[in-house]
């Protein structure tokens, strides 16, 4: 999981994440956050509010499912 997240973050310069709220229950955590950055290759900036569903087992993150609104702006920052 760490390597996957590091790879995503490495695709951007000035990447930032700000957590607004989270709700935990059982082996899942829902996180509302904002992410922003600049595409490393395209130099295009993006800023989006997203929700993520994290799966947790034995105190460790085992799954991450992001729910992106207007994901095309993030994708265009990468191209």
JOUR-V538427 format. One record per residue. N is the residue number from 1. RES is the residue in one letter. NEAR is the number of other ideal C-beta (glycine too) atoms within 10 Angstrom. Layout:
BEGIN
n=N res=RES near=NEAR
n=N res=RES near=NEAR
END
This chain:
BEGIN
n=1 res=X near=12
n=2 res=X near=8
n=3 res=X near=6
n=4 res=X near=10
n=5 res=X near=11
n=6 res=X near=9
n=7 res=X near=9
n=8 res=X near=14
n=9 res=X near=14
n=10 res=X near=10
n=11 res=X near=14
n=12 res=X near=21
n=13 res=X near=13
n=14 res=X near=9
n=15 res=X near=15
n=16 res=X near=11
n=17 res=X near=13
n=18 res=X near=9
n=19 res=X near=10
n=20 res=X near=9
n=21 res=X near=9
n=22 res=X near=12
n=23 res=X near=9
n=24 res=X near=11
n=25 res=X near=7
n=26 res=X near=7
n=27 res=X near=12
n=28 res=X near=13
n=29 res=X near=16
n=30 res=X near=15
n=31 res=X near=18
n=32 res=X near=14
n=33 res=X near=16
n=34 res=X near=13
n=35 res=X near=20
n=36 res=X near=17
n=37 res=X near=21
n=38 res=X near=14
n=39 res=X near=18
n=40 res=X near=14
n=41 res=X near=11
n=42 res=X near=13
n=43 res=X near=9
n=44 res=X near=14
n=45 res=X near=14
n=46 res=X near=21
n=47 res=X near=12
n=48 res=X near=16
n=49 res=X near=14
n=50 res=X near=17
n=51 res=X near=14
n=52 res=X near=18
n=53 res=X near=13
n=54 res=X near=18
n=55 res=X near=15
n=56 res=X near=14
n=57 res=X near=9
n=58 res=X near=6
n=59 res=X near=5
n=60 res=X near=9
n=61 res=X near=14
n=62 res=X near=11
n=63 res=X near=12
n=64 res=X near=15
n=65 res=X near=11
n=66 res=X near=15
n=67 res=X near=11
n=68 res=X near=15
n=69 res=X near=10
n=70 res=X near=11
n=71 res=X near=13
n=72 res=X near=9
n=73 res=X near=14
n=74 res=X near=22
n=75 res=X near=12
n=76 res=X near=12
n=77 res=X near=22
n=78 res=X near=14
n=79 res=X near=8
END
